[in-house]
Structures are given as C-alpha cells and as structure tokens.
Amino acid sequence: MKVRTNGIDLHYVVEDRTGGTGPWLTLSHSLGCNVTMWDDQLEVLATRFRVLRFDTRGHGQSDAPPGPYTLEQLAEDVHGLFAHLGIRRTHWIGLSMGGMIGETYALAHPGVFESLVLADTTSKRPPNALEMWGERIRIAQAQGMQALVESTLARWFTAPFRAARPDVMARIGADILATPVDGFAGCCEAISRVDLAHRLHEIRCPVLVMVGDQDHGTPPEMAREIHRNLPGSELVIIPDASHLSNVEQPELFNRAILDFLAVHAPAGRG
C-alpha cells in the first residue's frame, strides 16, 4: 500500500496476526535495502505485534525524487505515515540508516516510541564521512548501482557467510541493484551528516543497542558510544555477524529483540 506523505508516495506493509489488539512495532531498513530486509523477523514478531514495514524515501516502491535528503526529512516521512495509520505509540527497530531515522524521530517527536532498538548504526559521522559517502555517490551516478554491489556485500557480510549463502548474496545484491541512484545518493547525503550523539540523552524510552562483532561499517565502538550516551540502555554484541546482523544471524538477532520486548512490550499491553 502507499500513502502520500511529506510530498512523496511512501510504500508500506502491515502484518497483523493479533486481530488488531497487539501493540504497533515499526521496522526501518538499511540503505540499499527495502521492506524485505526484515523477512527473517516477521514470523517471530507478527504474532504479537502489528508490524509496520515501509520503504524509506528513495528505496523499494517508494518515490525517489532527486536529493539531497536529510534525516529530518526522512523522519517526517514516517510521521506522515503514522498519522495516516492513526499510530500514536509504537515500538521501533531500525538498522543502520533505519537506526539514524529512529534517533532523529525520537528526538523530534518525544513520547511516540515505547521502545527503540538501534542495530548496527551510529549517532555521529566519522571525520571522513562526507568524502567517503561522496565517493560512493559519484560511483553510483557515473557507473550505476551495479558498480557498488560487490563492495557493499563485502562490507555487509562476513566472508564465511558470503561463501555459504550465495542465495542471500543474490537476493540482497538484487535489492542494492534495484535501488534508484537518486534515492541512494539522497540518503547517502542524509546519513553522511548524522550528528546526534550530543542529544541522545534526551531520549527517554527504553533502548536496546545491537551490533555485529565484525561490523566494519558501524563497528562495535560506535554501538558502545551510543550505549554510553543513553543512560539505562542495553547493549548486545552479536557474534559472527557483520553489518546486516539481522540477516546474517537471524536467530541471535531475534532472540535479543524478543528478550528486550518481553520486558518493554509485555503480552496484553497494546
């Protein structure tokens, strides 16, 4: 389904096996992915939650206008989606870019998130961020997304997993390839300017910070910094996983989020 929000058509999917009684839970994907990135989480979540997935501006079946985009703009896209669905409170799980959007939204709209999971993400750009993301934008614009597929898969997954699961590499590679260049470039501009570390203490909902132990894009030290800046947050390091930890180690990822949500979204509280 699609909704007109913040000047674009945003694609979303709702999975609900609770008969409308479960609490809302929103899933926000990584750069270069789409709603299908969360397929390994749906079975364990949809029986207890009304699960909302959406394609971020510039991705999947959502509009991809020329950028640059900002994280504030991406968060306001979500705000319009929530208004359309009548969502006043929701849990949020965001990975990489989805985590940055979640941080931005939580700060702009306090009180909406009942809990927040920040997986394989950051709250502060590294010193070389503009140069690094600028180079990836130039490659995409000059050569197309195909030129970025192999290097991205190498960053997102460990070598043993890439060798063992060519089916997953083909699926995620196809998602990267299908990402519109304008959408990729627009979101690269947004995440290259993330600068929220100094405000994280303002977030009041329960937070779980997660990261793959071999994530080189947003390494464990970035997760530890988020954890330090969020008093009372929990930290989980997922072994034998790189950047898309929810895909590479779905059982461990799912166990961690279910343990967290069992405390902060107990059965019967919708």
Secondary structure, DSSP 8 states (H G I E B T S, - for coil): -EEEETTEEEEEEEEE-STT-S-EEEEE--TT--GGGGHHHHHHHTTTSEEEEE--TTSTTS---SS---HHHHHHHHHHHHHHHT-S-EEEEEETHHHHHHHHHHHHSTTSEEEEEEES--SB--TTHHHHHHHHHHHHHHH-THHHHHHHHHHHS-HHHHHH-HHHHHHHHHHHHHS-HHHHHHHHHHHTT-B-GGGGGG--S-EEEEEETT-SSS-HHHHHHHHHHSTT-EEEEETT--S-HHHHSHHHHHHHHHHHHHHHS-TT--
